[in-house]
Amino acid sequence: MTMSIIAGEWANFLIRWVHVIAGIAWIGSSFYFVHLDLSLRKHDKLAAGVGGEAWQVHGGGFYNMVKYMVAPPHLPKELTWFKWEAYATWISGMAMLIVMYYAQADLYLIDRTVLDISPAAAVAISVAGLVLGWVVYDLMCKSPLGRNDALLGAVGFALLVALSYGFTKVFSGRGAYIQIGAMIGTIMVASVAMTIIPNQRKIVDSLLKGETPDPRLGAAGKQRSVHNNYLTLPVVFLMISNHYPLAFASRWNWVIIALVVVIGVSVRHFYNSRHAHKPSPWWTWAVAAAAMLAIIGLSALGPANVQGAANAATPVVQKVAFADVQDIVISRCSMCHAAEPGWDGIGVAPKGVMLDTPERIKLHATEIYLQSVATHAMPPGGNLTEISDDDRRVIAAWVEGGAHVP
């Protein structure tokens, strides 16, 4: 039993490690190539078919980068394909989704106060959402709507907000955020696998046959690549959101997702404009700052799916006995947050937080308040251990009174 727990924890760690490493590699290459594409400049001395060039310096050397608008007259013997970073990110991300959210759906994906469904149903809805998200996006890009980038972006944003709202009515807040992040990530990787790389292969095949490649293939690939670039920052936020209950467990969690997308798109637009040597759109920072302030304000309005949530976080007494607080924490939290968790599938206390002694309870007083009072993110699964509002008020009074331990 002990070895299986240790093996499971290390498997979880290795999957996360691979996911982070692959994600860094993919994001880095995405940011670089969009920057390079925007920084290319045209002049009269460029070779035929070259759309622009850029000079760069790095690591003590100079680089002269050129881009062929369709393809070069002759292919070199060695050609680097940028795809495995994206594939490794998705594969490791799906592994994490299966291990953390599908295998422990009762704990992390389902909130029975939101919708009382079985783990099998929750997983089926999640998988269907990932597949349908890609199918709808792909059809939108291939439809007449795809010819107008601004309109396509606006419709896509509206659809994303609607899906965010819908998933918060199906899954827990934590699960909804991961679902939206996984859906966006699936769209991004599927764009690489189903459009960008196949189109590049068609261009290469045309060259090998001595034919002129269809310029629409490159244009379609570039459109998807630009979309991926603008979606990167929001999807990174969603992937780490399970650490921040003030976002996923707030009453307006779906609006926060929309605002995060606005922030990410605004920041990328600023840098993309600068890379293209256009006037710097400084207004984007004002938009991002306003959206961030709105997120902070919304997160303070109380937990999701709780009537009168703001009142539940207000102490009804000026002072409480620590013994009462300890009884609540031990009975409602320590089944997971203990040296030997009692919940099936959890080998060690989540995040290493143990709440089985007075000293440990005091040490984590702030986290207890955020998770159980300010957001109701804990207990998970729609309040699996059935902590009451009166219990939450006792914890609130204790923390606001200084979190003293005898």
N, C-alpha and C positions, 0 to 999 in steps of 0.2 A: 504493500500500500504506500509506504513511504517513498519507495523508488518511483512509483507511478506518479506521485505528486510532484517529485523533483523533476522527472522527465517532462511532465506536462508544463511546468513553469518555464523550463528552459526552451521547450518548443515554442511556447508563447513569446518568449523573449527573442528567439532567433527570427521568428516570423516578423515581429515588429522591427527588428534591426534591419532585415532585408528590405522591408517596406520603406523605411526611412531612407536607407542608402539609395535604393532605386528611385524613390521620389525626388531626392536631391539631384541625382543625375539627370532625370527627365526634365525637371523644372529648369535646371541650369542650361541644358541644351535648348529648351524651348525659348527661354528668355534671350539667350545669345543669338539664335538665328532670327528671331523677330527683330532684335536690335540691329543685326547685320543687314537684314533686308531693308529696314527703314533708313539705314545710314548710307546706302549705296548712292553714288553720284554719277551722273552721265557727263560725258564730254566727247569731243569730236574724234579723239584718237582711239576710242574703244573698238575692239574687233567686231566683226559682223555678228549679230545675234546676242551681243553682250548688253544687258540692260543697265549696268552700272558697276562701279568698283568702289572699294573702300580700303584705306590704308590703316593698319592697326599696329600697335606696339604692345608686346607682352613678354615677360620672362627674358628681357634682354635682346629680343629680336623683333624684326619688322615683318609684317604679313601684308601681302597684296591680295585682297579678296575680290573676285569678280563673279558675277551671276549671269548665267545665260537665261534668257527669258523663256525659252522652250527647252533647248538642249544644245550641247556643244556639237560641232560637226563630227567629231570623233570621240569615242569614249576612251578613257584611260583604262589601263589593265586593272587598277585597283580603285574601287568605288565604295565609300563608306556609307552604310545605311543606318540612319538613326531610328531605331524601332524597339530594340530590346530593353531600353530604359523604360519605355512606356509599358511594354508587356510584363516586365518583372514587377513594376509598380502595381499593376492590376492583379496579377496572380497572387502576389503576397497580400494585397489588400483584401482580396476575396477569401484568402485563407484566414485572415484575421476576422473577417465578418462571420465566417462559418464557426470558427472556434469560440469567439466571444459572444456573438449575438444570436446565431442560429442554434448552437449547441446549448446555450443558456438563455433561450428566448423568454422563459418565465421570469428571469431575473432582470434582463436588460432591454429586451425588445417589446415586451408586452406590459401594458399598464391596464389592469382590469377596471379601473375607474374611468378609463377612456373608452375602451372597447374590450369586452370579455370574449376573447377568441382563444383557440387552442394554439400551442406552439407550431403545429404543422400548418395551420391556416396562416399564421403570422409569417412563417418562412415562405409559403407559397405566394402571399401577397407581395412580399419583399422582392422575390425573384421576378415575379411578373412585372413589378414596377421598374426593375432594372432593364428588362428586355423592352418593355413598351416605351420607356424613356428614350432609348436609342432609336427605336423604329420611328417614333413621332418626330424626333429631331432630324433624322436622316430624310424623311419625307418632306419636312419643311424646307430643308436646304435644297432639295432637288425640285421643289415646286416653283412656280413663278415667284413666290414670296422670297426665294433665295436670291433673286436678282437685285433685291433692294436690301443692302446690308443694314441700314438703319431700321427699316420696318421689321426685318427678320429679328434683329436684336430686341426690339420692343415687344414683339409677340412672344419671343422666347422667354423674355423676362417675366411677362405676365403669366405664361404657362408655368414657369418655375415657382412663382409665388403661389399660384393656385395649388400646385402639387404639394408645396410646403404646408399650406393650410390643411390639405386633405390628409397628408401623412400624420400630422399632429392629432388628427381625429381617429387614427387607426392604431398608431404605436405610442409608446411612451415618448416623452420629449427627447430623451437620450436616443432612443431608437429612431425617431423621425429625423433627427439631425444626421445620424450616421447613414440612414437610408438616402437622404437627399445627397449627401456627400458621395456615397457609393454610386448613385445614379449619374451624377455629373462626371465622376471619374470613369464610369463605364462608357459614357458618351464620348469622352475625350479619347480613351484608348481605342474604342471602336472606330473612331474617325481615323486614327492612325492605321489600324488593321484593315479596315474596310474601304477606305477612300484614299488616304494619303499615300501609303505604300503601294497598293495596287495601281494607282494612277502613275506613280513613278516607274513601276515595272513596265507598264504599257508604253511609256515614253522611251524607256531603254530598248524594249523590243522593236519599236518602230525604227529607232536609230540603227539597230543591228540589221534590220531588213532594208536599210537605205531609204526609208520613208520619212516624211515630215510629220513629227508628232502633233497631235491635236492640242492646241494651246488651251482648250477648255479643261483638259486634265490637270494641268498645272494650276490654273485659276481655282478649280474646285479644291485642290489640295491646300492651296494658300488660304482660302476662306476658312477651312476647318482648322488650320494651324493658328490663325489669328483668333478664332473663337476659343481654342484651347488656352492661348496666352491670356485672354481676358478672364477666363474661368479659374485660372490657377490659384489666385489668392483666396477667393471664396471657398474653394474645395479644401485648401489647406486648413482654413479656419474650421470647417465642418468636421474634418478628420480628427482634430484635436479637441473638439467641443465637449467630448464626454468628460473632460476635466473641469468644466466650467458650468455648474448648475445654474448660475445666474442668467445664462443664455438659454440653455435647452429646457430648463424647468420653469421658466417664467410664463406668466399668463399670455404674453404676446410673443411667444417663441417663434412663431411663423413670420411675424413682421420683422423680427431681428434677423432672420435669414435673408429677407429681402434687402434689409439695410446693409448687411455684410456684403451682399453682391454689389450694391451701389458703391460701397467703399472700395472693394477690390477692383471694379471696373474703372473707377475714378483714378485710382493710383496708377494703374497700368496705362490709362489714357495719357496721364501726365508724362510718364517716361517714354512712351511710344512717340508722343509728339516731339519731345526733345531729341530723341534718336533720329527722327525724321528732319531735324533742324527747322521745325516749325516754331512759331511763337509759343513760349511756355504757357500752358493753360493753368495758371496759378489758382484759378477758381476751383479746380478739382480738389484742392486741399481743403478749401472751405466746405465743399460738399461732403468730403470724407469726415471732417471734424464734426459737422452738424449731424451726420448720420451716427457717428460714434456717441455723441452726447444723447441722441435720441435712444440709442441702444441702452445706455446707462440708465436713462430715465425710465424706459419700459421695464428694465429688469428689476426696478425697485417697486413696481406696482403689485407684486405678490405672485404666488405660485399659480401654475396652470390648473384648470379643472377643480378649483376650490372656491366655493361661494364664500364671500366675506374673508378672503385670504388675508387681507391686510390686517383685519382685526385679530386673526388667529396668531399673528406674530407679535401682538401687543401684550406685554405682561399684565396679568390681572392682580398680581401681588407685588409688593415692594421687595420682599426678601423670601427666599425659599431655603429649605434645608438641603444640604448637599446629598444627604442620604436619599432624598426623594429623586434627585437628579440621577444619582447612581443607579437606583432601582430601574428607572426608565431606560437608561442607556444599556444596562446589562440585559434587560429583558427584551428590548427592541432592536438593539444594534450588535450585540456581542455574538450572535449566532454566526456572523461573518467576520466581524472585527475582533478576532481573538487569536491567541497563539495557535489554537487548533480549531479552525472554523467548523461549525456544525452543518453548514449548507452543502449539499451534494454538489460536486463539481468545483468547489472552491478549495484549493489546497492550502493557500496562505491568505492572510488578511489582505483585502484589496488595498493597493497602494502602500502596503505595510502598516496601515493604520490599525492599531489595536486599542480597544476601549474596555479592557477587562480589569483595570485597576484605577483607583482614584487619581494617581499621578498621570496616567495615560489619558484619562478623560479630561483633566485640566489642560494637558499639553495640546489636545486637539479641540479645545472649546470653540475656537473660531470656525473650524471645519464643521463641527457638529451643528453650530448655529446656521451656517450657510446651507447645509444639506437638509436639515430637518425642520428649520423654522422659516428661514427667508425664502426657500424655494420648494420645500416638500419633495426634493429629489430622492430623499431617503426616508423611510425604507423603500427600496426599488420595487418594481413589479406592481405598482399601484398600492403601495403600503402593505406589503406582505406580512409584516409583523403587527399590523393594526395599531400603530401608535395613534393616540387620540389628539384632538386639538388642545385639550387640557394639558396633556403631556408636553406638547410643543410650547405652550405658554409657560410651563414650569421651567423648561430649558431656556426660553427667552429671558425670563426674569433672572435666572441664575447668571447667564452670560452678561446681561446688561447691568447686573449688580456687581460685576467684577470677577465672576467665575472663581469664587473662593472655594478652597478645599480645606477642611479642618486638618 
